[in-house]
Amino acid sequence: AVTTNRAEQRASSQNLLTKLQYGVTQFLLEARYIMKSDVDLYNVSNRLV
């Protein structure tokens, strides 16, 4: 929340949103890869961190 407020004050919220979108996309791609692989699903949370 603090980072978002600072970005808005500095008029750099577009850059912040781009970085957040990229991070979420990478997270979801990794989660999809793990779910499709033959990995022990009990340890998925450790692999996504």
CHARMM-style PDB file with segment names, atoms N, HN, CA, C and O in Angstrom:
ATOM      1  N   ALA     1       0.822  -1.187   0.000  1.00  0.00      PROA
ATOM      2  CA  ALA     1       0.000   0.000   0.000  1.00  0.00      PROA
ATOM      3  C   ALA     1       0.869   1.256   0.000  1.00  0.00      PROA
ATOM      4  O   ALA     1       0.571   2.223  -0.700  1.00  0.00      PROA
ATOM      5  N   VAL     2       1.929   1.236   0.776  1.00  0.00      PROA
ATOM      6  HN  VAL     2       2.172   0.450   1.345  1.00  0.00      PROA
ATOM      7  CA  VAL     2       2.816   2.399   0.836  1.00  0.00      PROA
ATOM      8  C   VAL     2       3.475   2.623  -0.513  1.00  0.00      PROA
ATOM      9  O   VAL     2       3.583   3.761  -0.971  1.00  0.00      PROA
ATOM     10  N   THR     3       3.915   1.552  -1.151  1.00  0.00      PROA
ATOM     11  HN  THR     3       3.828   0.628  -0.780  1.00  0.00      PROA
ATOM     12  CA  THR     3       4.551   1.664  -2.464  1.00  0.00      PROA
ATOM     13  C   THR     3       3.585   2.231  -3.484  1.00  0.00      PROA
ATOM     14  O   THR     3       3.971   3.044  -4.323  1.00  0.00      PROA
ATOM     15  N   THR     4       2.337   1.809  -3.419  1.00  0.00      PROA
ATOM     16  HN  THR     4       2.023   1.148  -2.737  1.00  0.00      PROA
ATOM     17  CA  THR     4       1.323   2.313  -4.342  1.00  0.00      PROA
ATOM     18  C   THR     4       1.094   3.798  -4.133  1.00  0.00      PROA
ATOM     19  O   THR     4       1.014   4.553  -5.102  1.00  0.00      PROA
ATOM     20  N   ASN     5       0.988   4.226  -2.883  1.00  0.00      PROA
ATOM     21  HN  ASN     5       1.053   3.612  -2.097  1.00  0.00      PROA
ATOM     22  CA  ASN     5       0.793   5.650  -2.588  1.00  0.00      PROA
ATOM     23  C   ASN     5       1.963   6.486  -3.081  1.00  0.00      PROA
ATOM     24  O   ASN     5       1.761   7.559  -3.650  1.00  0.00      PROA
ATOM     25  N   ARG     6       3.173   6.012  -2.872  1.00  0.00      PROA
ATOM     26  HN  ARG     6       3.337   5.140  -2.411  1.00  0.00      PROA
ATOM     27  CA  ARG     6       4.353   6.750  -3.339  1.00  0.00      PROA
ATOM     28  C   ARG     6       4.377   6.824  -4.860  1.00  0.00      PROA
ATOM     29  O   ARG     6       4.728   7.857  -5.431  1.00  0.00      PROA
ATOM     30  N   ALA     7       4.008   5.741  -5.509  1.00  0.00      PROA
ATOM     31  HN  ALA     7       3.723   4.901  -5.046  1.00  0.00      PROA
ATOM     32  CA  ALA     7       3.986   5.736  -6.973  1.00  0.00      PROA
ATOM     33  C   ALA     7       2.972   6.738  -7.497  1.00  0.00      PROA
ATOM     34  O   ALA     7       3.232   7.427  -8.484  1.00  0.00      PROA
ATOM     35  N   GLU     8       1.825   6.826  -6.849  1.00  0.00      PROA
ATOM     36  HN  GLU     8       1.614   6.266  -6.047  1.00  0.00      PROA
ATOM     37  CA  GLU     8       0.811   7.790  -7.274  1.00  0.00      PROA
ATOM     38  C   GLU     8       1.299   9.216  -7.058  1.00  0.00      PROA
ATOM     39  O   GLU     8       1.059  10.084  -7.896  1.00  0.00      PROA
ATOM     40  N   GLN     9       1.976   9.466  -5.954  1.00  0.00      PROA
ATOM     41  HN  GLN     9       2.171   8.761  -5.272  1.00  0.00      PROA
ATOM     42  CA  GLN     9       2.499  10.803  -5.674  1.00  0.00      PROA
ATOM     43  C   GLN     9       3.570  11.201  -6.682  1.00  0.00      PROA
ATOM     44  O   GLN     9       3.684  12.373  -7.041  1.00  0.00      PROA
ATOM     45  N   ARG    10       4.339  10.247  -7.130  1.00  0.00      PROA
ATOM     46  HN  ARG    10       4.247   9.295  -6.838  1.00  0.00      PROA
ATOM     47  CA  ARG    10       5.423  10.529  -8.075  1.00  0.00      PROA
ATOM     48  C   ARG    10       4.975  10.379  -9.528  1.00  0.00      PROA
ATOM     49  O   ARG    10       5.787  10.507 -10.444  1.00  0.00      PROA
ATOM     50  N   ALA    11       3.723  10.115  -9.733  1.00  0.00      PROA
ATOM     51  HN  ALA    11       3.064  10.011  -8.988  1.00  0.00      PROA
ATOM     52  CA  ALA    11       3.159   9.925 -11.074  1.00  0.00      PROA
ATOM     53  C   ALA    11       3.858   8.789 -11.815  1.00  0.00      PROA
ATOM     54  O   ALA    11       4.050   8.852 -13.029  1.00  0.00      PROA
ATOM     55  N   SER    12       4.231   7.763 -11.081  1.00  0.00      PROA
ATOM     56  HN  SER    12       4.075   7.711 -10.095  1.00  0.00      PROA
ATOM     57  CA  SER    12       4.867   6.611 -11.709  1.00  0.00      PROA
ATOM     58  C   SER    12       4.031   5.351 -11.518  1.00  0.00      PROA
ATOM     59  O   SER    12       4.557   4.239 -11.552  1.00  0.00      PROA
ATOM     60  N   SER    13       2.735   5.527 -11.321  1.00  0.00      PROA
ATOM     61  HN  SER    13       2.307   6.431 -11.294  1.00  0.00      PROA
ATOM     62  CA  SER    13       1.876   4.376 -11.069  1.00  0.00      PROA
ATOM     63  C   SER    13       1.796   3.446 -12.277  1.00  0.00      PROA
ATOM     64  O   SER    13       1.598   2.243 -12.112  1.00  0.00      PROA
ATOM     65  N   GLN    14       1.946   3.985 -13.490  1.00  0.00      PROA
ATOM     66  HN  GLN    14       2.107   4.963 -13.624  1.00  0.00      PROA
ATOM     67  CA  GLN    14       1.922   3.129 -14.678  1.00  0.00      PROA
ATOM     68  C   GLN    14       3.088   2.143 -14.642  1.00  0.00      PROA
ATOM     69  O   GLN    14       2.919   0.965 -14.956  1.00  0.00      PROA
ATOM     70  N   ASN    15       4.258   2.624 -14.263  1.00  0.00      PROA
ATOM     71  HN  ASN    15       4.395   3.581 -14.008  1.00  0.00      PROA
ATOM     72  CA  ASN    15       5.435   1.765 -14.157  1.00  0.00      PROA
ATOM     73  C   ASN    15       5.224   0.697 -13.089  1.00  0.00      PROA
ATOM     74  O   ASN    15       5.585  -0.464 -13.285  1.00  0.00      PROA
ATOM     75  N   LEU    16       4.644   1.088 -11.969  1.00  0.00      PROA
ATOM     76  HN  LEU    16       4.351   2.031 -11.810  1.00  0.00      PROA
ATOM     77  CA  LEU    16       4.373   0.147 -10.893  1.00  0.00      PROA
ATOM     78  C   LEU    16       3.392  -0.918 -11.349  1.00  0.00      PROA
ATOM     79  O   LEU    16       3.599  -2.102 -11.085  1.00  0.00      PROA
ATOM     80  N   LEU    17       2.334  -0.516 -12.027  1.00  0.00      PROA
ATOM     81  HN  LEU    17       2.167   0.446 -12.241  1.00  0.00      PROA
ATOM     82  CA  LEU    17       1.354  -1.483 -12.512  1.00  0.00      PROA
ATOM     83  C   LEU    17       1.968  -2.453 -13.506  1.00  0.00      PROA
ATOM     84  O   LEU    17       1.632  -3.637 -13.503  1.00  0.00      PROA
ATOM     85  N   THR    18       2.853  -1.973 -14.344  1.00  0.00      PROA
ATOM     86  HN  THR    18       3.126  -1.011 -14.346  1.00  0.00      PROA
ATOM     87  CA  THR    18       3.533  -2.843 -15.299  1.00  0.00      PROA
ATOM     88  C   THR    18       4.364  -3.886 -14.573  1.00  0.00      PROA
ATOM     89  O   THR    18       4.345  -5.061 -14.938  1.00  0.00      PROA
ATOM     90  N   LYS    19       5.090  -3.467 -13.548  1.00  0.00      PROA
ATOM     91  HN  LYS    19       5.105  -2.512 -13.251  1.00  0.00      PROA
ATOM     92  CA  LYS    19       5.910  -4.400 -12.781  1.00  0.00      PROA
ATOM     93  C   LYS    19       5.051  -5.412 -12.032  1.00  0.00      PROA
ATOM     94  O   LYS    19       5.384  -6.596 -11.974  1.00  0.00      PROA
ATOM     95  N   LEU    20       3.948  -4.945 -11.460  1.00  0.00      PROA
ATOM     96  HN  LEU    20       3.677  -3.984 -11.507  1.00  0.00      PROA
ATOM     97  CA  LEU    20       3.053  -5.855 -10.748  1.00  0.00      PROA
ATOM     98  C   LEU    20       2.439  -6.878 -11.696  1.00  0.00      PROA
ATOM     99  O   LEU    20       2.352  -8.061 -11.367  1.00  0.00      PROA
ATOM    100  N   GLN    21       2.017  -6.428 -12.862  1.00  0.00      PROA
ATOM    101  HN  GLN    21       2.088  -5.467 -13.129  1.00  0.00      PROA
ATOM    102  CA  GLN    21       1.435  -7.337 -13.842  1.00  0.00      PROA
ATOM    103  C   GLN    21       2.462  -8.377 -14.274  1.00  0.00      PROA
ATOM    104  O   GLN    21       2.137  -9.558 -14.392  1.00  0.00      PROA
ATOM    105  N   TYR    22       3.687  -7.948 -14.507  1.00  0.00      PROA
ATOM    106  HN  TYR    22       3.951  -6.988 -14.410  1.00  0.00      PROA
ATOM    107  CA  TYR    22       4.749  -8.870 -14.898  1.00  0.00      PROA
ATOM    108  C   TYR    22       4.981  -9.912 -13.800  1.00  0.00      PROA
ATOM    109  O   TYR    22       5.114 -11.101 -14.090  1.00  0.00      PROA
ATOM    110  N   GLY    23       5.028  -9.469 -12.550  1.00  0.00      PROA
ATOM    111  HN  GLY    23       4.919  -8.503 -12.315  1.00  0.00      PROA
ATOM    112  CA  GLY    23       5.239 -10.383 -11.428  1.00  0.00      PROA
ATOM    113  C   GLY    23       4.122 -11.397 -11.292  1.00  0.00      PROA
ATOM    114  O   GLY    23       4.380 -12.580 -11.069  1.00  0.00      PROA
ATOM    115  N   VAL    24       2.897 -10.954 -11.424  1.00  0.00      PROA
ATOM    116  HN  VAL    24       2.687  -9.993 -11.605  1.00  0.00      PROA
ATOM    117  CA  VAL    24       1.748 -11.856 -11.333  1.00  0.00      PROA
ATOM    118  C   VAL    24       1.771 -12.852 -12.483  1.00  0.00      PROA
ATOM    119  O   VAL    24       1.493 -14.036 -12.289  1.00  0.00      PROA
ATOM    120  N   THR    25       2.099 -12.379 -13.674  1.00  0.00      PROA
ATOM    121  HN  THR    25       2.325 -11.417 -13.832  1.00  0.00      PROA
ATOM    122  CA  THR    25       2.175 -13.263 -14.839  1.00  0.00      PROA
ATOM    123  C   THR    25       3.228 -14.339 -14.625  1.00  0.00      PROA
ATOM    124  O   THR    25       2.976 -15.512 -14.900  1.00  0.00      PROA
ATOM    125  N   GLN    26       4.395 -13.961 -14.141  1.00  0.00      PROA
ATOM    126  HN  GLN    26       4.600 -13.008 -13.917  1.00  0.00      PROA
ATOM    127  CA  GLN    26       5.459 -14.933 -13.891  1.00  0.00      PROA
ATOM    128  C   GLN    26       5.041 -15.942 -12.823  1.00  0.00      PROA
ATOM    129  O   GLN    26       5.319 -17.135 -12.949  1.00  0.00      PROA
ATOM    130  N   PHE    27       4.376 -15.467 -11.779  1.00  0.00      PROA
ATOM    131  HN  PHE    27       4.150 -14.498 -11.677  1.00  0.00      PROA
ATOM    132  CA  PHE    27       3.899 -16.340 -10.712  1.00  0.00      PROA
ATOM    133  C   PHE    27       2.910 -17.369 -11.253  1.00  0.00      PROA
ATOM    134  O   PHE    27       3.004 -18.554 -10.933  1.00  0.00      PROA
ATOM    135  N   LEU    28       1.965 -16.915 -12.071  1.00  0.00      PROA
ATOM    136  HN  LEU    28       1.888 -15.952 -12.331  1.00  0.00      PROA
ATOM    137  CA  LEU    28       0.959 -17.823 -12.614  1.00  0.00      PROA
ATOM    138  C   LEU    28       1.559 -18.818 -13.598  1.00  0.00      PROA
ATOM    139  O   LEU    28       1.151 -19.979 -13.629  1.00  0.00      PROA
ATOM    140  N   LEU    29       2.517 -18.382 -14.397  1.00  0.00      PROA
ATOM    141  HN  LEU    29       2.849 -17.439 -14.372  1.00  0.00      PROA
ATOM    142  CA  LEU    29       3.183 -19.308 -15.314  1.00  0.00      PROA
ATOM    143  C   LEU    29       3.932 -20.396 -14.549  1.00  0.00      PROA
ATOM    144  O   LEU    29       3.889 -21.567 -14.927  1.00  0.00      PROA
ATOM    145  N   GLU    30       4.610 -20.011 -13.487  1.00  0.00      PROA
ATOM    146  HN  GLU    30       4.645 -19.060 -13.181  1.00  0.00      PROA
ATOM    147  CA  GLU    30       5.328 -20.993 -12.671  1.00  0.00      PROA
ATOM    148  C   GLU    30       4.354 -21.949 -11.996  1.00  0.00      PROA
ATOM    149  O   GLU    30       4.607 -23.152 -11.940  1.00  0.00      PROA
ATOM    150  N   ALA    31       3.246 -21.429 -11.483  1.00  0.00      PROA
ATOM    151  HN  ALA    31       3.040 -20.451 -11.528  1.00  0.00      PROA
ATOM    152  CA  ALA    31       2.236 -22.281 -10.848  1.00  0.00      PROA
ATOM    153  C   ALA    31       1.657 -23.267 -11.854  1.00  0.00      PROA
ATOM    154  O   ALA    31       1.460 -24.439 -11.533  1.00  0.00      PROA
ATOM    155  N   ARG    32       1.387 -22.804 -13.054  1.00  0.00      PROA
ATOM    156  HN  ARG    32       1.547 -21.852 -13.314  1.00  0.00      PROA
ATOM    157  CA  ARG    32       0.852 -23.684 -14.099  1.00  0.00      PROA
ATOM    158  C   ARG    32       1.853 -24.783 -14.450  1.00  0.00      PROA
ATOM    159  O   ARG    32       1.479 -25.945 -14.605  1.00  0.00      PROA
ATOM    160  N   TYR    33       3.109 -24.414 -14.572  1.00  0.00      PROA
ATOM    161  HN  TYR    33       3.413 -23.469 -14.445  1.00  0.00      PROA
ATOM    162  CA  TYR    33       4.152 -25.388 -14.877  1.00  0.00      PROA
ATOM    163  C   TYR    33       4.224 -26.459 -13.785  1.00  0.00      PROA
ATOM    164  O   TYR    33       4.308 -27.650 -14.083  1.00  0.00      PROA
ATOM    165  N   ILE    34       4.191 -26.030 -12.530  1.00  0.00      PROA
ATOM    166  HN  ILE    34       4.123 -25.062 -12.288  1.00  0.00      PROA
ATOM    167  CA  ILE    34       4.271 -26.968 -11.407  1.00  0.00      PROA
ATOM    168  C   ILE    34       3.063 -27.892 -11.393  1.00  0.00      PROA
ATOM    169  O   ILE    34       3.207 -29.096 -11.179  1.00  0.00      PROA
ATOM    170  N   MET    35       1.880 -27.347 -11.616  1.00  0.00      PROA
ATOM    171  HN  MET    35       1.762 -26.369 -11.790  1.00  0.00      PROA
ATOM    172  CA  MET    35       0.663 -28.158 -11.578  1.00  0.00      PROA
ATOM    173  C   MET    35       0.640 -29.200 -12.694  1.00  0.00      PROA
ATOM    174  O   MET    35       0.068 -30.276 -12.522  1.00  0.00      PROA
ATOM    175  N   LYS    36       1.254 -28.893 -13.833  1.00  0.00      PROA
ATOM    176  HN  LYS    36       1.719 -28.019 -13.974  1.00  0.00      PROA
ATOM    177  CA  LYS    36       1.280 -29.840 -14.951  1.00  0.00      PROA
ATOM    178  C   LYS    36       2.407 -30.859 -14.832  1.00  0.00      PROA
ATOM    179  O   LYS    36       2.395 -31.870 -15.533  1.00  0.00      PROA
ATOM    180  N   SER    37       3.368 -30.615 -13.970  1.00  0.00      PROA
ATOM    181  HN  SER    37       3.378 -29.794 -13.400  1.00  0.00      PROA
ATOM    182  CA  SER    37       4.491 -31.533 -13.824  1.00  0.00      PROA
ATOM    183  C   SER    37       4.148 -32.606 -12.797  1.00  0.00      PROA
ATOM    184  O   SER    37       3.123 -32.534 -12.119  1.00  0.00      PROA
ATOM    185  N   ASP    38       5.007 -33.581 -12.698  1.00  0.00      PROA
ATOM    186  HN  ASP    38       5.839 -33.640 -13.248  1.00  0.00      PROA
ATOM    187  CA  ASP    38       4.810 -34.670 -11.738  1.00  0.00      PROA
ATOM    188  C   ASP    38       5.509 -34.349 -10.424  1.00  0.00      PROA
ATOM    189  O   ASP    38       6.390 -35.085  -9.979  1.00  0.00      PROA
ATOM    190  N   VAL    39       5.111 -33.261  -9.822  1.00  0.00      PROA
ATOM    191  HN  VAL    39       4.396 -32.663 -10.183  1.00  0.00      PROA
ATOM    192  CA  VAL    39       5.731 -32.796  -8.585  1.00  0.00      PROA
ATOM    193  C   VAL    39       4.832 -33.176  -7.416  1.00  0.00      PROA
ATOM    194  O   VAL    39       3.610 -33.243  -7.553  1.00  0.00      PROA
ATOM    195  N   ASP    40       5.441 -33.418  -6.283  1.00  0.00      PROA
ATOM    196  HN  ASP    40       6.433 -33.364  -6.172  1.00  0.00      PROA
ATOM    197  CA  ASP    40       4.678 -33.654  -5.062  1.00  0.00      PROA
ATOM    198  C   ASP    40       3.929 -32.366  -4.721  1.00  0.00      PROA
ATOM    199  O   ASP    40       4.546 -31.377  -4.323  1.00  0.00      PROA
ATOM    200  N   LEU    41       2.625 -32.372  -4.871  1.00  0.00      PROA
ATOM    201  HN  LEU    41       2.123 -33.175  -5.194  1.00  0.00      PROA
ATOM    202  CA  LEU    41       1.833 -31.155  -4.717  1.00  0.00      PROA
ATOM    203  C   LEU    41       1.771 -30.642  -3.276  1.00  0.00      PROA
ATOM    204  O   LEU    41       1.295 -29.532  -3.040  1.00  0.00      PROA
ATOM    205  N   TYR    42       2.239 -31.427  -2.324  1.00  0.00      PROA
ATOM    206  HN  TYR    42       2.625 -32.329  -2.516  1.00  0.00      PROA
ATOM    207  CA  TYR    42       2.261 -30.947  -0.947  1.00  0.00      PROA
ATOM    208  C   TYR    42       3.337 -29.879  -0.753  1.00  0.00      PROA
ATOM    209  O   TYR    42       3.287 -29.122   0.217  1.00  0.00      PROA
ATOM    210  N   ASN    43       4.301 -29.813  -1.659  1.00  0.00      PROA
ATOM    211  HN  ASN    43       4.341 -30.428  -2.446  1.00  0.00      PROA
ATOM    212  CA  ASN    43       5.390 -28.848  -1.535  1.00  0.00      PROA
ATOM    213  C   ASN    43       5.290 -27.719  -2.550  1.00  0.00      PROA
ATOM    214  O   ASN    43       6.281 -27.030  -2.789  1.00  0.00      PROA
ATOM    215  N   VAL    44       4.150 -27.514  -3.141  1.00  0.00      PROA
ATOM    216  HN  VAL    44       3.345 -28.074  -2.947  1.00  0.00      PROA
ATOM    217  CA  VAL    44       3.989 -26.484  -4.166  1.00  0.00      PROA
ATOM    218  C   VAL    44       4.255 -25.098  -3.602  1.00  0.00      PROA
ATOM    219  O   VAL    44       4.928 -24.297  -4.251  1.00  0.00      PROA
ATOM    220  N   SER    45       3.755 -24.793  -2.431  1.00  0.00      PROA
ATOM    221  HN  SER    45       3.208 -25.444  -1.904  1.00  0.00      PROA
ATOM    222  CA  SER    45       3.927 -23.448  -1.884  1.00  0.00      PROA
ATOM    223  C   SER    45       5.401 -23.111  -1.685  1.00  0.00      PROA
ATOM    224  O   SER    45       5.794 -21.959  -1.867  1.00  0.00      PROA
ATOM    225  N   ASN    46       6.207 -24.072  -1.323  1.00  0.00      PROA
ATOM    226  HN  ASN    46       5.888 -25.008  -1.175  1.00  0.00      PROA
ATOM    227  CA  ASN    46       7.640 -23.822  -1.156  1.00  0.00      PROA
ATOM    228  C   ASN    46       8.305 -23.507  -2.487  1.00  0.00      PROA
ATOM    229  O   ASN    46       9.247 -22.716  -2.526  1.00  0.00      PROA
ATOM    230  N   ARG    47       7.844 -24.099  -3.569  1.00  0.00      PROA
ATOM    231  HN  ARG    47       7.078 -24.742  -3.538  1.00  0.00      PROA
ATOM    232  CA  ARG    47       8.451 -23.872  -4.876  1.00  0.00      PROA
ATOM    233  C   ARG    47       8.037 -22.541  -5.472  1.00  0.00      PROA
ATOM    234  O   ARG    47       8.766 -21.993  -6.299  1.00  0.00      PROA
ATOM    235  N   LEU    48       6.900 -22.005  -5.082  1.00  0.00      PROA
ATOM    236  HN  LEU    48       6.307 -22.450  -4.410  1.00  0.00      PROA
ATOM    237  CA  LEU    48       6.422 -20.749  -5.650  1.00  0.00      PROA
ATOM    238  C   LEU    48       7.013 -19.529  -4.965  1.00  0.00      PROA
ATOM    239  O   LEU    48       6.876 -18.413  -5.467  1.00  0.00      PROA
ATOM    240  N   VAL    49       7.646 -19.716  -3.862  1.00  0.00      PROA
ATOM    241  HN  VAL    49       7.757 -20.622  -3.454  1.00  0.00      PROA
ATOM    242  CA  VAL    49       8.212 -18.577  -3.130  1.00  0.00      PROA
ATOM    243  C   VAL    49       9.554 -18.196  -3.652  1.00  0.00      PROA
ATOM    244  OT1 VAL    49      10.170 -17.258  -3.147  1.00  0.00      PROA
TER     245      VAL     49
END
